[in-house]
Amino acid sequence: MTMNCPACGTMMVWLNGSIVHDQQINYYECRNCKIKLNTLSDGSYEITQQDKDQILE
């Protein structure tokens, strides 16, 4: 359950669940960039919150 930040590459913090439970959607936060994102079961992700200074092009 690891995810690296798409902006800075830092390992993100996993916010939900337990390793015992298989989640369909996992929630992560980068404490460096303040980006929050969701990863889906197919491996794709969507950014749900980020600072205006950190918007990815």
N, C-alpha and C positions, 0 to 999 in steps of 0.2 A: 504494500500500500504506500508506495512512494511516488512523488510527483515533483519535478523540478519546475521552478518558476519560468514561464516563457519569456519574461522580461530580463531577469538577471541571472537565472540559472541556479539560484539557491534552492535547497531542498525545502519544500513547503510543509506546513503543519497540517496534519490530517485532523479535521474537526469533528467528524461524526463516527458513530458506531464502535464496534468492537471487532477484533480480528476473527472472533468466533462467527460473527454474522456476515453473510455475503450480501453486500449492499448493491443495489442497481445503480445508485448515484452516490458518489463520494464528494465531500466538500473539503476544500483545501484553502489555506491562507498563507501568503508569503509575508512574513513579519518584516522583511527588508523593504519590499515595494508597496506593501499594503494592498496587494491584489488578492481578490477572492475569486475562486472558480469552482465549477462543478465538473467532475469527470463522469462520463456515461459508460455503460457496460461495454460498448463497442470500442472504447479507448479514446473517443473524441472528448473534447472539453469545450466549455463555454465560460467566458469571463463574466462574472456577475457584478463585480464592483472593483474599481480601481481609481487611484488619484488622477486628476486631470493632467498632472505632469508625467504620468506613466503610461498614457494611452499609446498602444501599439499601432503602428501604421500597417 
